[in-house]
């Protein structure tokens, strides 16, 4: 099983990494800083929250594709 983790940045991006510290991809979330992120139980979705009070749900199988919730 591959172990993945994600990091959030002040530039509004969230990066997904594998267990060997190799970046798998980046979901550009917004132009405002991210404040939180979490995985769905199945690991296919990543949810980010940002300073503009929006949640974005990202399909990690299709990096860069997200849905915004106000």
N, C-alpha and C positions, 0 to 999 in steps of 0.2 A: 504494500500500500504506500502510495506517495504521500508524504506529509507536506501540506501547503500552509502558508501563512500570508497575511496581508498587512501592509503598512499604509497609513494615511499621511498626507502631507499638507503643509500650509498653502501649496500652490494649487490645491484642489484635485490632486490626483491620488489614486489608490493603486498600489503596485501589488501584484501577486507573485509570490516566490515559492520555489520548491525547497525541500529540506537541505539541499546542497548549496543554498544561498545564490541560486541562479534565478534571475528574474524571468518569470513566465510571460508576463504581460502587464499592461497598464490600462486601467479604466479611467479616462478623464472624466471627472465628476462635475466640476464646476470651476469657475474662476475665483471662488471664495474658499477659504480654508475649510478643510474637513475637520469635524469635531469627534466623530466616532465611526466605527465600522463593525460589522459582525457577519458571520456566515449563516446560511440556512442549514438545517440539520443534515441535509443530503450533500452539502458542499458545492452545489451547483449555482447558488446565488450568493451575492455579496451585497449587503445593504450599507450605504454610507449616509451619514448625516453631516450637514454643513452649516456654517454660520448664517446662511440665508434662510435657515429654518426649513429646509427641504430634505426629504428622504429620497434617495435614489436606489433602485434595485437593479443590480447588474447580473446578467447571465454570464457566468465565468466560462461557459463553453463558447461564447461569442463575445469576446472581449471588445469593449467599446460600445456595446449596445446596452442601453439602460432605460429605465422607465422612471419618470419623476413623479413624486407624490408631494403635493403642497400641504 
